């Protein structure tokens, strides 16, 4: 049995570069002629003759959705494991079997026009993130007005939240696997959901200039002496940090913290690079809670020997790594408890 997995994001770039969504199910033959659920079930049973009836039902539901339910114009959501962002697009062509594809795990696909490939998870509200946190191959976002909200994310890059009293389960999601029809009943990725909840809490409790307090606490825990600018115009620098008893030993770092949910533009990166040169710092750090625009990201990557970027996931990783050493007041504002979860076997 080779149950398809995408836990490490090995198919993310392939999907985006080729305008595909789907993949996996390498043992399953071409479904082009399987126009009914029963026909799909027969192909599944042939591919997995020794598996349980529950497995057959699960696989049949997912593959039937991919083959027969996903329609041109449907919104597709791909939570990216490689960048921790979310990609959104619309289906441009229904099910296809790529018989000439050498990797059998990349043959069952629908074609997608990807519109957004870098929506930060922080731009999506907690309840919708929960629906996206399932181990899914194909599922429908069926609660909390998910379909309409994902249309808005596709248009604007921001989740406006559910409209009062509206639930419209019409959006298809492509991600990992379990439930074929409804994300509200799918097995949930506990680690991802917990990370999303902590991110939401940080966004709420450390809004505005307070996010710089959290960044300062993290840098202090990592051994830097930090000087934080007061609220107000800061000339592109929120924190100046360095090593040694006075904070003057290298590496010296200038930090700009942007707490807004929307991506920051290229002008912010240029401003920080200019401040780094003016203050003769050795390194620059941009904390961009809402991510970067494509031009800003390209510039940041071209300056990667001088500049580092922490997006929401990066800052969360730093917070968790340093949490026991964070200032007591910071920990009181963000109370966390470590919990051990049994890791699933891959296969």
Helices and strands as residue ranges (DSSP letters): H 12-18, E 20-22, H 37-47, H 53-64, I 65-69, E 75-79, E 85-97, G 104-106, E 108-120, G 121-123, H 126-132, E 138-141, H 146-156, E 171-174, G 183-185, H 190-205, H 210-221, E 225-228, E 239-243, E 249-258, H 266-278, E 283-288, H 294-302, E 307-310, H 312-322, G 323-325, H 328-333
